[in-house]
Amino acid sequence: MNKLAGLALLGTLITLTGCEDAKEVKEETKEKSAQMQEKLGDAWNEVKETTHDLKNDESLNELLQQSKAMGLDMYDDGKKIAIDAWIKSKEAAGELTEKTKQKAQDIADEIEQAREEHSKGE
């Protein structure tokens, strides 16, 4: 019977030790979680402060305005260049059309002249 009581006591001690270990792990987990929450909160607050500081930074805002103005100027310049190129291409196409018409007329005149000479020769 002594052996049985000893085994029961040993089993109880192991169970109690396991429970104590589980409680300690649970407590440590809670503490670590709280520390992590605090660190995340601090990091988030720092991000918000930095963002706020950047929004109110005059030199940064001035630089952004200059960049925006320069971008709009470049857009306007590009638009002007594109329009000029389009106009020149249309003018060139018109010149080519006139040259083509003139060349076709010259060929037609040569053919007509050759017909006349050929019909005189018969």
Summary of the structure (lengths in Angstrom):
residues: 122
radius of gyration: 46.6
end to end distance: 149.1
largest distance: 149.1
contacts: 233
relative contact order: 0.03
helix: 97%
strand: 0%
